[in-house]
Amino acid sequence: MRLAFFYSICVSIFFLGGCLPQSESSSLADSTPFVEPVLEEMVSTPIPPRPQYEPGALVLYTAQTGDTLPALAAHFNTSVKEILAANDVIPTEATTLPPGLPMQIPIYYLPFWGTQFRMIPDSLFINGPAQVDFDTAMFVGNHEGWLRDYQEYAAGDRRSGAQIVDYVAGKFSVSPRLLLALLEYQAGALSQSELPSDVDVLYPMGFKNQGYRGLYLQLAWTANQLNDGYYGWRLGTLRQISHRDGTIERPDPWQNAASVALQDYFARHAAFSNNYAVAVGPDGLFCTYQDLFGDPWSNVQDHIAGSIQQPEMRLPFEVGKTWAFTGGPHTAWGTGNPWAAIDFAPPSISQGCAPSSEWNTAVADGIVARSETGIVELDLDGDGDVRTGWVVFYLHLATIDRAEGGTLLKAGDPIGHPSCEGGTSTGTHVHIARKYNGEWIAADGPLPFSLSGWIAHNGDAPYQGTLTRYSAEVTASTSSNQSTWITADQ
């Protein structure tokens, strides 16, 4: 009864529409008609600080897209048990909470809370449904900045500035609009015909490391940093932000993941050591984004509904075959968060790169929405767009026999051979991860990776961890031994 009532709330909220941003965010973001200015300079209205709450005080909170009970418990320094006790409509088995759900959360105050100002909604952070109709090349072409004519040899091909933005957006699943806004805010990429004098041509995003020269690697570094913060907050593992001067800041518990990701990014960035507060406030990146794309809060579209469930998936190799579980939960692409991927290696190949005749297979019915060097993305909703619905990301598939784009597959059909192609690899294997509406889904958590009933669990470090099914357990290791073996039996 409790679960059914919770689902009815999810449906009711869906039909009532998406939740609005917090009042302080919407008021700061709203546009007003032009009036004759009274002051020489308009200033943003400061947001009143939050009180120092008594331990365990119940505070009002409205669930946001992608919220989960463990993450909210971390944000408010409380426990899942206490949240459930204060909100008896929420079932203990809830995965994601329905956006707009009114809640009461016991809070335990911690000092050094950061800004309450929200920069952009989560749906505009990820490369999801909100980006489907956006044409990066056309948008860049309509601006006279240096990015329009920029070209660089990147990722094995000669690419324009717009193509580099799209390439990075696709690989990291970060919004191309957000990447363009950051390029404009930091380097005048859309408005200035030449790089500003204080911007190094080799390091346009300001990360001065010889291993990251040029726009492509600079933008890849940026997207990686953003994902680390976004999924750290989404999962509840990011509890505080460390500034370069040694000070710490705890994100406001009511914040959304996209805003915290940008706070974390600017706090780490040397170029913003002295103007961090401006960068994360209404006169910083938010202002640039609004100038380019309009008010980000004007039509918020929640990309993760309440109580989503993973479709049934099977192990990614042929029935009757035994493979080694070589990598527990680790990053889907790049480094850091989220730990969304797991790895399997074929028999007889435990170390080193060597061709394999073994087949990787489709984990579910779907269409191959993307097929390129080392990569196949299997789209389970059938629309052929990796930014919508459930998508399974395969990495390190060999070029030979790799399924082509547009191919319709049934669960268990061959999709390619494991290899070392694509990304970085020290041995032949396949790396798989899940996305939902453009958002990487952590392998362990309220919505765990489940393959033929085998459930993924984190270890103490990336690539460690286990798969369990009932009382059976296999432990991830690059050493192929019996404790890593897993047989596809369905």
N, C-alpha and C positions, 0 to 999 in steps of 0.2 A: 504494500500500500504506500509506504514511504517513497519507494523508488518511482512508482507510477505517478504520485503527486509531484515529485521533482521533475519528471519528464513533462508533465502538463505545464509546469512553470516555464520550462525551456521553450515549449511551443508558444505559450502566451507571450513571452518576451520577444520571441522571433517575430510574431505578427504585429506586436506593438512597435517594432522598429529597434534599431541599434541604440545602445546607451549613448548619452551625450558626454562630452568631455567634462571634467570637473569645472565647476563654475569659474574658478579663477583662471583656468586655461581658456575657456570659451570667451570670457569677457576680455581677456587680453588679445585674443585672436580676432574678435569681431571687427568688421570694418564699419566706419561711421561716415555719414555724409560730410562734405567739405564745409567748414565754417571759417569765418575770418579769425585767424589766430590772435589770441590775446597775449600769449607769452612768446618770447623770441624763440624758444625751443620747447618742443613738446617732450615730456618725459613719461615713461611707463609708470603706471600706478603700482607701488610696492604691494606685495602680498603679505598679509599679517602672518607673523610666525605662529607655529602650532604651540599649544600649551604643553607643559610638562605633565603628562598624564599620570594619574595614580596607577600603581601596578595592578594589572588585571582589569582596568577600566574598559567598558564596552564602547567601542567607537563605531560609527556608521561607515560602511564601505559598500560601493557598488561594484560588482564583479565586472572585470574587463576581459576582453577576448584573450583566450589562452590561459586564463588563471587556473591554477590547481591548488588544492588544499595544502600540500607540502610547501609550495612556494610562498603562499600567503602566510603560513605559519612562520617561515623564515623572515619575511619582510616585517611582520609585526612583533617579532621576537616572542612568539607564543608557541602553541602546539596544535597539531591537527585535532587532538582529542578535545581541547578547549574550544576550538572553533565549532566542531560538531555539536558540542554541548549547548552552545549559544545559538545554533541554527539547526533545529531538529528537522527541518524540511530537507536538508542535504543528506543523501545516503552515504554511508561509509565507502561504498565502492565507486563513487563519482570519479570520473577521469578529469575532464575539463568542466569548468563551471559555466553556466549560461550567461553571456554578457548581459548586463542590466539587472542581475539578481541582487536585490537589497540584502545586505548582511550586517550582522553585528560581530565584531572581532575583538577579543580581549587583547589589549596592547600592553606591552612592557617597555617603557620608555628607555631609549638609549640616547646619549648626547651626540652632537655634531650632525644633526639632520641637514640634508641639503635642500636645494630649492624645490618648491612645490610646482614650479612652472613646467608645463608639459610642452615639448617641442613639436613632435609629430606623433600621430597614432601608429600603433604597431602595424596596421594593414598597409601603411605607406613606407614602412621600413623594409619589409621583405619583398622579394620579387614574386608577388602573388597575383591574385585576380585583379587588383587595382591597377596593375601595370599592363594588362593584356592589350589595351588599345593605344598604348604609348609608343610613338615612333621616335626613337632616340636620334637617328640620322636626320630626320626632318627637323626635329627640334633644334639640334645643334646647327644645322644648315641655315636656320632662320635667325641665328645670332652671329654677330660679327667678331666674336672673340677668337683668340688664337687656337682654340680647340677645333674650329671648323676646318682648318687646313692642316692640322697636325697629322703626321704619319709616323709610324714606328714599326720595326720588325719585332713582333711580340708573339709568343706561344707558337712559333713555327710558321708564321705567316706575316705578310705586310698588312698592317691594319691602320685604318683611320682612327682619329680620336673617338668618334662615336662608336666604332666597332670595338675598340678597347673597352669602353664603358659597358657595352652590351655583353662582351665576353666575360668580364669580371662579375657583372650582375648575374649572369647565368651560372657561373661556376660556384659562387658563394651564396647565391639566392638572396642577394641584397638589391633593393630597388634601384634601377638606373636613375630615377628622378633624384633620389637622395645622393647618389654619387655625383651627379651633375651639380646639385646644390652645394656640396662640399667643395667641388672643383672651383665653382664660382666664388664661394666665400673665402677660400684660402688662396686661390691663384688667379682670380679674375678670368677664368677660362671662357666665359660666354660674353663678357662685356668689354674686355681689353684685347686689342689686336696683338699685343706682345705681353710676355710675362712681366709682371711688376718687377721693379728693380730689386726688391727685397726677397724675391722668389728665385731659388736656384733652378736652372733649367734641367739639371739632372735629378733634382728632388722636388718636384712641383707640389707634393703634399707635405713637404717639410720633414720627412723622415730621412735623415742624412746617414745612410749606411751604404757602403759600396756594393753590397749584395742586392740593393734595391734601387738601382739607377733606372731612370726613364719612367714615363707615365704609367705603363702597364704594371710594373712591379710596385710602384708607389701606390697605385690604386688597389692592387691586390693586398698589399699590407694594410691599407685603410679598411678594406672590407673585412679582412681577418680580425682586426682589432674591434670593429663594430660588432661582428658576430660573437666574439668572446664576451663582450659586455651584455649584449642582448640576451643571449641564452643563459648567461650567468644569472641575470635577474629573473628570467623566465623560469628557471629551475630552482631558484632560491639559494644558489651557491655563492653568488656575489653578495656579500654582506656589507662591504665597505669599499670606498674608492680611495686609492692612495695617490696623493698629489706628488709632484716631483720635488717639492720642498720638504717632504716628510709629513705633512699634515694629512689627516684622514677625514673623510666625509662619508656619512651613511646616507644612502638615498632615502628620500622621503617614502615612508611605507605605502603611500597611496599612488606612487609613481607608476608609469607604464614602462614596459621593457625598452621601447624605442628611445624614450627620453633618457633612461638610465644608460643605455649603450652610448649615446652621444656625450653624456656627462663623463663617463669613463674614458671615452676616446679623447676628449679635450683635456681631461686631467692628466693623462699620460703624455700629452703632446708638448714638447719643449716650446714650440712657438706660442703656446697659449698660457704659459706660466703666469704671466702678469695680467692677462685679461680673460681668465676663465669665466668669471661671473658674467661678463658681457656675452661670451660665446654661447653659453647655455641659457641665456635669458631672452626676453622678447625682442631685444635689439641685435641679437647675434645671428646664428645660422637660421633660426626661425624666420627672421625678417627676410633673409635672402631666399629661403624656400618659398615664402609667401609671395614675394615679388615675381618669382619665376613661374610658380604653379598655382597661385591662389591660396586662400586660407585652407590649410590642411585639415582643419577641424570642421569644415562646413558640411561635409557629407561623409561621416565616418562609416565605413563598412567593416563590420566585424568578420574577420576571415576564419575564425575558429569558433564553432558553435559549442553549446553545452553537451557534455557526455558523448563526445565522438568516440568511435570504436574503430580499431584497425580491422580492415577486411581480412578474411581468412587467407593466410599465406603458407606456402610449403617451403621446405628447405631448397636452396638454389642449385641443386644437382640431382642427377637421375635417381629414381627409386631403385633401391638395392645396392647403391654405391655407398662406400664409406670414405668420408673425407676427414681432414683434421681441422679442428676449430683453433685457428692460429692467432686470432686477434679478437679480444674482448672489446667492449664499447670504447670507441675513440672518435676523434673528429671526423666529420663527414667529408670536409674539404678544407685544406689548410692546416692550421694548428689550433689548439685550445678547444673552446666550446663551439658547438655541442658535441658530446660523445654520442653520436647518432649511428655510427657504422660498426659492423662486425666483419671479420675476415674468415674465409675458409680456403684451405689448400687441398689440391687433389692428391690421391694416393701416389706414393713413390717419389713425390717431390716435396721435401720438407724445407729445403734451403736452396738458395740460388735461383737464377732465372733460366728456365729451360722450356721449350715448347711442350704443350700438353695436348693429348688427343681427347681428354675428358671434356664433357660438356657441362657448362652452366645452363640452368634452365629458368624459365619464367616462374616466379613465385606465385603468380595469380594470372587470371585472364587479363589481357590488356593490349595496347597498341604501342609499338616502338615510336616514341615521340622525338627521340634524339639518338643519333648514332654517329659517333666520331671517334677519333683515335683514343682507344682505351675505354670509351664510355658508351653505355646504353642507358637510356631512361625509359622505363616501362610505365606508361600512363594507364592507370586502372579504370578511370572513368570514361575512356574512349574518345575524348574530344581532341586528343593529339597535342594538347598544350601542357607543358610541364609546370605551369604556374597555377594550375587549378586541380583540385581533387587530390586523390592519393597517387603518388608517384614513387616508384622504387628505382633508386640510383645504383647502377652497377659500374664499378671501376676496375681497371686492369683486364679488360677483355681483349683478346688478340684480334688483330685486323682480319685475319683469315676466318671465314665462316661467321663473322659477327653479323647479327641480325640487322637488316637495313631499316632506315626510317620508314614508317608507314606500315610495317609488317604487323599483322594481327596474330597474336599468340594466345594459346590456351595454357593454363597452368601445367607445367611439366615439359612444355615444348623447348627445344634447344634455343639458346639465345647467344651463345658464343663460348669460346674456350678461355680458361684462366691464363694469365700471362703477367708480364711486368709492364705492359704498355700503359701509358697515361699516368700522370702524377709521379710519385717517388715510390719505388719498391725494391726490396732486396731479395725477393723470391716470388716465384709463380703462385698466384692466389687470386681470389676474387674478393672485392670489398663491396658491401651492399649497405645502403641506408634508405630511410624513408623520408618523404616530404608530404605535407598536407597543406594544400593551398599555398605552396611556396615556402612554408615554414618547415625546417628540419625538425624531426621528432626524435627526441632522445631515446636511445635504445633501452634505458632503464628508467623507470618512473611510473607515474599513473597510467601511462599508455605504453607498456613495454613491447619491445620487438618480440613477436611470437611467430615461429616458423615450425610448422608441423607439430605444434604444441610445445616446442622448446622455447623457454622464456629467457631472455638475456638479462644479466645482472652485472653491474659495474664491479670492477676491482678497485684496489687502492690507487691505481695509476692507469693512464690510458693503455689499451691493449691487454690489460689484465681482465679478469672476470670469469664468469661461468655461464653455461646454458643449463637449465634444469627442466625436467619433465617428470612430474610426479616425484618419485624418490631418486630418479637417475640424475646424475650431474656430470658434465664434462667441463674441464678447465682449460682456458685458453693458454696456448704456448706455441712458440715457433719450433720447438722440438717435437717432432712427430712421434708421440708415444700413445699408448692405449688410453691414457686419461684424457686425450684430446679428440679421440675418434668419435664420430657420430655417423650413424647410418640412416639414410633416407628410406623410411618404410611406408610412406604414403605420399 
